[in-house]
């Protein structure tokens, strides 16, 4: 029988400034197709709490080591430049959202070459979710 209690986190709960970690995003704060975690970089450490920065800004709350998972990446180009603006975890997860990147689904029956197509009207390209296998002149 497998000891399920020993399947926990193997890494010691100690991180250094500059380490890449991820925080879990609750199901309430994300859509089903979105990433379940947010990659972050440790900005500073105060009283066993870590201040994190994401590619969208500095997270407005501090996290304990138990809430973080280590990312096995030597470099993470998205986190090289972190904006100084304060941002909540919920807002960062929405900005990371796949749905935010493709906010409209047109369901057009035609070629999507006029402004009747909501994707073309919003100056965005149609995606595979818009109208499946039909031909389209506005595809990316």
Residue pairs with C-beta under 8 A, 6 or more apart in sequence:
9 69
11 70
13 65
13 66
14 65
15 21
15 42
15 45
15 50
15 65
15 68
15 70
16 42
17 42
17 43
17 44
17 45
18 41
18 42
19 41
19 42
19 70
20 39
20 40
20 41
20 42
20 70
20 71
20 73
20 76
20 79
21 39
21 40
21 41
21 42
21 50
21 52
21 68
21 69
21 70
21 71
22 37
22 38
22 39
22 40
22 68
22 69
22 71
23 37
23 38
23 40
23 52
23 59
23 63
23 67
23 68
23 69
23 89
24 36
24 37
24 67
24 69
25 34
25 35
25 36
25 37
25 38
25 89
25 93
29 89
29 90
29 93
29 94
30 36
30 93
30 97
31 97
31 98
31 99
33 98
33 99
34 93
34 96
34 97
34 98
34 99
35 96
37 69
38 54
38 89
38 92
38 93
38 96
39 54
39 55
39 71
39 76
39 78
39 79
40 52
40 53
40 54
40 59
40 79
41 52
41 53
41 54
41 76
41 79
41 82
42 50
42 51
42 52
43 50
43 51
43 52
43 53
43 58
43 82
44 50
44 51
45 51
46 62
48 64
48 65
49 62
49 63
49 64
50 62
50 63
50 64
50 65
50 68
51 58
51 59
51 62
52 58
52 59
52 62
52 63
53 59
53 79
53 82
54 79
54 82
54 87
54 92
54 96
55 78
55 79
55 82
56 83
56 87
56 91
56 92
56 95
56 96
57 82
57 83
57 84
57 85
57 86
57 87
57 92
58 82
58 83
58 84
58 85
58 86
58 87
59 86
59 87
59 88
59 89
59 92
60 86
60 87
60 88
61 88
61 89
94 100
102 124
102 127
102 129
103 122
103 124
104 118
104 119
104 122
104 124
105 119
105 127
105 129
105 130
106 112
106 117
106 118
106 119
106 120
106 126
106 130
106 131
107 130
107 131
108 116
108 117
108 126
108 130
108 131
108 134
108 136
109 131
109 134
110 116
110 117
111 135
111 136
111 137
111 138
112 119
112 120
112 126
112 130
112 131
112 136
112 137
112 138
113 120
113 137
113 138
114 120
115 121
117 126
117 138
119 125
119 126
119 127
119 130
119 138
120 126
120 138
125 138
125 139
125 140
126 136
126 138
126 139
126 140
127 140
130 136
